[in-house]
Amino acid sequence: MNVSLRYTNDIPAAKDVLQNAFVKIFKNLHQFDPNRGTIDNWLTRIVINEALQYGRKQKRFPLKEIDVEASIHQDKMPTVLSMLQAEDLIKIVQSLPDIYRNVFFMYEIEGFKHRDIAEQLGITESSSRSQLTRAKVMLRALIEKQRKIELC
């Protein structure tokens, strides 16, 4: 459910995605090959694919430019990040636009390569890289903004 929720950012949609993923898993259980990876990786991959397919059907992954203050310095991140609670960080990441959030999760959390992300999302590798960069810049801005709010 956590994987599904990361990509849909909506509990009812996450439940639908998870249900579809389980149907696909049970129908294709005979295709699992333990020589190619663990069952956890296989299950996670299916849930991610279902979530991405759901997003495409809902047209939730538009590639649009978002103007983000890019002047936040990386050296501020560890200090600000260490002061945030885990729940705050999760909320901040969930607030990213779908395409940024998905590329961020796929690359940073799931460990996908840009080539695989591009293939899954129907974008180019360079677009995947730039979306990840924009996601990180936006995260920095959102974290800094959250920190300023907490200091007031």
Number of C-alpha atoms within 10 A of each C-alpha: 13 12 18 25 19 21 27 25 20 12 14 11 17 23 15 16 28 22 16 16 22 16 12 15 17 10 10 10 12 8 9 14 11 9 6 9 10 11 13 9 12 16 17 16 15 19 26 25 18 23 26 21 15 19 21 14 10 9 9 14 18 11 13 10 8 10 8 15 11 12 9 14 10 10 8 11 16 9 9 15 16 9 11 14 9 11 8 14 16 11 11 16 22 19 15 18 18 19 21 26 24 28 26 25 18 21 18 12 10 15 12 15 14 20 14 16 22 18 12 14 18 13 14 15 16 12 16 25 19 14 21 23 15 19 23 19 19 24 21 24 19 19 20 17 12 16 15 11 9 9 7 5
